[in-house]
């Protein structure tokens, strides 16, 4: 997976908050820009950094807006059960404020076929976790991204 990094030092990202039925929810969300590698169409949104997800997901409506090309089909298993997906390629810029801190190129993403299957985009172990060692500091509501230490395999 080609990668373009702008920074070497650790990146600290505060959890993002949103209101849900009158309750404030804090999650390890990160601002991102999704880019269609075929057309360069892009859209800024946010994504959950999910250590339990083995794959990366792009929200169905966002994939439609970006007109992401479907490259296949797959089934994903999650906490809510199994669901069908289209597969597609997307470039992902990780943002801190308006600054691009990293570009993940040609990420194989799952796009749920049914609207509402996922509440936001999800960065799984096949994308962001391959490039960063990630620490979740729940009590401080922070996520720390450090360049991954590549292990030497024999």
C-alpha positions in Angstrom: 0.0 0.0 0.0 1.7 3.2 -1.1 1.9 5.9 1.6 2.9 9.5 1.8 3.8 10.8 5.2 4.3 14.5 6.1 5.3 14.1 9.8 7.6 11.7 11.7 6.8 12.7 15.3 3.8 11.4 17.2 0.4 12.8 16.4 -2.0 13.4 19.3 -5.7 13.6 18.4 -8.4 14.5 20.9 -11.5 12.4 20.7 -14.2 14.1 18.8 -17.6 14.6 20.4 -21.2 14.6 19.1 -24.6 14.7 20.6 -26.9 11.7 20.4 -30.4 12.0 21.8 -29.2 14.7 24.3 -26.1 12.8 25.4 -22.6 13.8 24.4 -20.6 10.9 23.0 -16.8 10.9 22.8 -15.0 8.6 20.4 -11.6 8.2 18.8 -12.7 9.8 15.6 -10.3 11.5 13.2 -10.9 14.1 10.5 -10.3 12.7 7.0 -10.6 13.5 3.4 -11.8 10.7 1.1 -10.6 10.8 -2.5 -11.8 8.9 -5.5 -8.5 7.8 -7.1 -10.2 7.7 -10.5 -11.7 11.2 -10.6 -10.0 13.0 -7.7 -13.4 13.9 -6.3 -13.1 14.4 -2.6 -15.1 14.9 0.6 -14.1 15.8 4.1 -15.7 13.8 6.9 -14.5 11.9 10.0 -13.8 8.3 10.7 -13.7 6.0 13.7 -10.3 4.5 14.5 -11.4 1.0 15.2 -8.8 -1.5 16.5 -11.5 -4.3 16.3 -12.2 -3.7 12.6 -10.1 -5.9 10.3 -11.2 -3.8 7.2 -11.8 -0.2 6.4 -15.4 0.9 5.7 -16.7 3.9 3.7 -20.2 5.1 4.4 -22.6 4.2 1.6 -23.8 7.7 0.9 -20.3 9.1 0.8 -19.3 6.4 -1.6 -22.2 7.4 -3.8 -21.3 11.1 -3.7 -17.7 10.3 -4.6 -18.9 7.8 -7.3 -16.4 5.2 -6.0 -16.0 2.3 -8.5 -17.1 -1.1 -7.2 -14.3 -3.7 -7.7 -16.1 -6.7 -6.2 -18.4 -7.9 -3.4 -17.8 -9.1 0.1 -19.5 -10.0 3.4 -18.5 -8.4 6.7 -19.2 -9.6 10.2 -19.6 -7.1 13.0 -21.2 -6.7 16.3 -24.6 -6.3 14.6 -24.2 -9.4 12.5 -23.2 -10.0 8.9 -23.8 -7.6 6.0 -23.1 -7.4 2.3 -20.7 -4.9 0.8 -19.3 -3.6 -2.4 -15.6 -3.4 -2.5 -13.9 -0.2 -3.8 -10.6 1.7 -3.8 -10.2 5.0 -2.0 -7.4 7.3 -1.0 -7.6 8.7 2.5 -6.0 11.8 3.8 -5.7 12.0 7.6 -6.2 15.6 8.8 -5.3 17.5 11.9 -7.1 20.8 11.6 -6.7 21.6 7.9 -3.3 20.0 7.7 -2.8 16.7 5.9 -0.7 14.5 8.2 -0.7 11.4 6.1 -2.1 10.0 2.8 -3.1 6.4 2.6 -3.2 5.4 -1.1 -5.4 2.8 -2.8 -7.1 1.5 0.3 -9.4 -1.5 -0.3 -12.6 -0.3 1.4 -15.9 -2.1 2.1 -19.0 -0.1 1.2 -22.2 -1.5 2.8 -24.9 -2.2 0.3 -27.6 -1.1 2.8 -27.9 2.5 3.9 -27.3 3.0 7.7 -25.3 -0.2 8.2 -22.4 1.9 9.6 -22.9 5.3 11.3 -19.6 6.8 9.9 -16.5 5.7 8.0 -14.2 3.2 9.9 -10.5 3.0 9.7 -9.6 -0.7 10.4 -6.4 -2.7 10.8 -5.9 -3.0 7.1 -5.2 0.8 6.7 -4.2 3.1 9.5 -3.0 0.4 11.8 -0.4 -0.8 9.2 1.1 2.6 9.2 0.8 3.7 12.8 1.2 2.2 16.3 -1.9 3.6 18.0 -2.5 4.3 21.7 -6.0 5.0 23.0 -5.9 7.1 26.2 -9.5 6.7 27.3 -9.3 8.7 30.5 -7.7 11.6 28.6 -9.9 11.1 25.5 -6.9 11.1 23.2 -5.5 9.0 20.5 -1.8 9.0 19.8 -0.4 7.9 16.4 3.2 6.9 16.2 5.0 5.7 13.0 4.7 1.9 13.1 7.8 0.0 13.9 8.2 -2.5 11.1 9.1 -6.0 12.4 11.7 -8.0 10.6 10.2 -11.4 9.7 12.4 -14.3 8.9 
